[in-house]
Amino acid sequence: MTDPKETINIENVVASTGIGQELDLQSVAMDLEGADYDPEQFPGRRLPHAGPKSAALIFRSGKIV
């Protein structure tokens, strides 16, 4: 039988916060290089980060995931 400690893999970790104010995501696009934003496809702005591989989703409401 395999030891359960040897078979556990963390695949995804999610955290969220809020800054307590609304954001103009078009303005955020100009300030954050590499941010993806297509409001017709998704209501948030995706901001990738290379190391460690991760991404933040920034919403107009000020919520960040």
C-alpha positions in Angstrom: 0.0 0.0 0.0 1.3 3.5 -0.9 1.9 6.0 1.9 -0.8 8.8 1.4 1.9 11.4 2.2 3.7 10.4 -1.0 0.7 10.7 -3.2 -0.6 14.2 -2.3 0.0 16.8 -5.0 -1.1 20.4 -4.7 -2.4 21.5 -8.1 -4.2 24.8 -7.4 -4.3 27.3 -4.6 -6.8 30.2 -4.6 -6.8 33.4 -2.5 -8.9 36.4 -2.7 -9.0 40.0 -1.4 -10.5 43.3 -2.1 -9.2 46.9 -2.1 -12.5 48.5 -1.1 -13.0 50.7 -4.1 -14.1 50.3 -7.8 -11.4 50.3 -10.5 -11.3 51.5 -14.1 -10.0 48.4 -15.7 -9.2 50.2 -19.0 -6.8 52.5 -17.0 -5.4 49.5 -15.2 -4.6 48.0 -18.6 -2.4 50.9 -19.4 -0.4 50.5 -16.1 -0.1 46.7 -15.9 2.0 45.2 -18.7 0.8 41.8 -19.9 -2.8 42.2 -18.5 -5.5 40.6 -20.7 -8.9 42.3 -20.8 -11.9 41.6 -23.1 -15.0 42.6 -21.2 -17.2 40.9 -23.7 -15.6 37.6 -22.9 -14.9 38.0 -19.1 -15.6 40.8 -16.7 -12.2 40.8 -15.1 -8.7 41.6 -16.1 -6.2 38.7 -16.0 -2.7 39.5 -14.9 -0.2 36.7 -15.4 2.9 36.3 -13.2 5.9 34.2 -14.4 7.5 33.0 -11.2 6.0 31.2 -9.5 3.6 30.5 -12.4 0.3 32.2 -11.3 -2.2 34.8 -12.3 -4.4 37.4 -10.7 -8.0 38.2 -11.8 -8.8 41.9 -11.1 -12.4 43.0 -11.2 -14.0 46.5 -11.5 -15.5 46.0 -8.0 -12.0 46.0 -6.5 -12.0 42.2 -5.8 -8.8 40.4 -6.7 -8.6 36.6 -7.0 
